[in-house]
């Protein structure tokens, strides 16, 4: 299993609010410096993996809950509804509200 895969698995269970490279390193038993280097060698970064984890968790929460956006945002590690709308629109090309309205991504 690659280091990136280990971090992805760790991020599935980790709180995304305030989680950093040092936390991930502890989670996969590596120093932050070694983890950063390993990810770079694999062609990715902590920021890219964290962004992808936030995207996956946002989609899952929008698909499986009716929580308002200001409650979803901290669960995916974002500062508020505005940040969630901005990030989700970058990820999906549509707003979270539109994503929910079209059947949570079924279209």
N, C-alpha and C positions, 0 to 999 in steps of 0.2 A: 504494500500500500504506500502510495506517495505521501509526502508530508502534506501536500495540499489536500489530499483526501482525508488525512487524519484531522486537519484543521476544520474541513467542512463538516465532518462527523461531530467534532467537538462543538462547533458553532450551532448545530441543530439543537443542542440542549442548553447552551449557554445563554445567560441574560445578555441581550445585545446593547443595553443601555449602559454606557461607560466601560464596556469591555475593550481591552486593548491587546496589543501584541504580547505584552508580558503575561497577561492572563492566558492567552492561547498557548504561549510557550510552556507555562506551568501545566496546562491541560494536556499537552502532548509530550511533556517531560524533556523540553529543550530550552536552552537559554534564548532570550529574544533575538540576540545577534545570530545564533545558529539557525533559528527558525527563519529569520528574514533572509539569510543567505540561501538556505534550502529552497525556500519559495521562489527566490529570484532565479535559481538554477533551473527550476521547473517552469519558468516563464510566467509566474504570477506574483502576487503580492498580498500582504495582509489586507490592505485597503480593498483590493478587488474581491477577495474572499469574503470580507465583512459586508461589502456592498451586495454581493450575491446572496448572502445569508439573509440580509435585511429584505431583499426582494422576495425570496422564497417565503419568509415568514409573513410578510405583508400579504402576499397572495393567499396564503393558507388562512390567515385571519379574516380576510375579506370574503373568502369562499365559505368559511365555516362558522362565522359569527355575525351578529348584527351590531357589534360594538361601533360607537361613533369614532370618527377619524382621530379625534383628540385623545381617545383611549387606545387606539391601535398604534399611534405614533410612538409612544414610549416603549411599547412592547417590541418594537422593531428597532429601537435605539435612536429614534429621531426626536427632535425637540418639540414638535407640535404638529397640528394638522396641516399647516402651511408647508412645512418641510416634507411631510409625507406626500402631499399632493405634488409638490415639485419633483421629488425623487420618483414617485410612482409613474408620473407622466414621462419622465426620462426612461424608465425601465420598460414601460408597456406602450407608450404612445397615446395613452388615454388616462383620464383621471380615475382615482379609486372609485368615485361614485358611478362613473360610466362603466367601469369594470364590473361592479356589483350589479348594475342595472341590466347588463347584457347577459346575466346569468353566471357571474363569477368566472369569466374567461371561457365560457363554452362556445363563444362565437367566433 
